[in-house]
């Protein structure tokens, strides 16, 4: 019997990180992990340990990680991604990375699409996300965007590894 693909999607940030967990094509869990620790080193160490803890908790065997855009990154965010990637590889996980532009094309197939379009497409594919989409539309400062990015990362990774769309 083939091993079930269990994927964790991670959209990292230095203040909060979106995550999703897939068991095959099924979205099992999703959310945002917020870290409010004073000092960048503590914050990044905390995020790394939280993410690696989630990987162990869910028994995932693939990590799908957001590929950062060079102009929208920082030294601390780059370090966080390196630490998560390194920790996942040390745990024997396969690591896949996708840019936001790749995800938008995967889900919307239009190069003029934006993150809101992608979020709407994801809510149609996974109706359980409709509540979060409505909440995100109602706020001024986006919060759940990283969660939707993490869902997109996990879903795109599954369909790429599984070989179907």
N, C-alpha and C positions, 0 to 999 in steps of 0.2 A: 504494500500500500504506500503510495507516495506521501511524503511529508507535507502537511498543510503549510502554506505560506502564511506567516504571521508578520505583518509589517507595522512598524511605527513610523508615522510621518512627523517630522519636527520642523517647525518654522521658528528659528531662534531669534531672540532679542535680548538685550541686556537688562530690560525691565520686566518683560514677560515673554513667555514662549508658548506657542500653540503646539498642541500634540493631537494625534489621532492614532487609533489602533484598529487594524484590520485583521480579520481571520478569514483568509481567502478574500472573496469580494465583499464580505459583510463588514460594515462599519460597526465596531464593537464599543468604542469609547472615543471621546473627544473632549477637548477643553483647553483652558488657558492656565498656565502655571505662572503665578505672579510672585516675584521675589522682591521684598522690600528690606534689603539689608544695606546699611551704610557702608560705602567703600566698594570699589569695583572688584577688587580681588575676591572679597568674601561673596559678593553677588555672583560672580562667574563660577566660583567653586561650588556654590550652592546650586546653581542651575545645572552644572555638569553632574553633580551627585543625584539631583532629582531626576534628570533624564535617564541616567544609567540605572537608577532604581526602578523607574517605570519599565525600562527594557527588561530587567530581571523579573519584575512583578508579572508582566504579561507574557513572558516567554517568547518574545519576538525573535525571529531569525533574520529579518531584513530591516535595515534602517533607511528610510527615505528622507533625505536632508535637503533643505533649501540651499541652492547655490547662490551665494551673495553677489550682488552687483557691486563692482568696485567703488562706484561713486556713492553708494548708499550703505557703506559699511564703515567700520572703525577698527582700530587695533584690537580693542576689547572684544568686539563681536567676532572678528576673524579668529582670535584666540579661542573663544568659546566654541566655535564650530570645529576648529582643529581638535580641541579636547574631547568633544562629543564623538567626533569621527574616530579618533584614536582609541577612545574607550570602547566604542562599539566594535571596532576591529579586533581589539584585545579580547573581547567576549566571543569572537568568532562569527560576528554578523557580517552579512553582505551589506555594503553601503552603496546606495544610489543617490545621485544628486541631480536636481532639476532647478532651472532658473524660473522665475515668475513668468517670463515671456514664453518659455517652453510649456508651462502649465496652462497659460491662457490659450495658446494654440491647440493644446491637447483637448481642452474642454469646450472651446468656443470656435476654433478654426477660422478666426478672423483676426488679422494682425492689428485691427483698430479696437479690439475689445479692451475692457478695463477689469479691475478686480471685482467691481460690483457685478458685472456680467458673469464673471466666473463664479462668484458666490451664488448667484441666482441659479445658474446651471447645476451647481452642486446640490442646492436645496431641492431641485427637481429630481435629481438622481437619488438623493438621500432625504426623503421628506421629513425625517426626524430633525433635520437642521433648520426647518422653516421658522421655528421659534427664535433661534439665534439670529437668523437673517432679519426678522422683524425687529428684534432688539437693536441690531447693528444700524438699521436704517433710522431708528428713533434717536440715536445719540449723535452728538457733535463730534466727539473724539472717538475714532475707531478703536475698538478693543478686541472684538472677535475676529478681525481680519486674519490675524495669525492662526487662529483655529481653523478657519476656512482654508488657508494656505496649507496647513498641515493635513487636512482631509484631502485636498487636491494632490498633495505629494504622495500620500499613501495609496490613493486610488490609482493615480497614474502609474506608480511603481508596480502595483499588482497587475494591471492590465498589460504593462510592458513585459513583466516576467512571465505572465500567463500566456501571452501571445494573442490576446483578443481585445477588442474594444467594445 
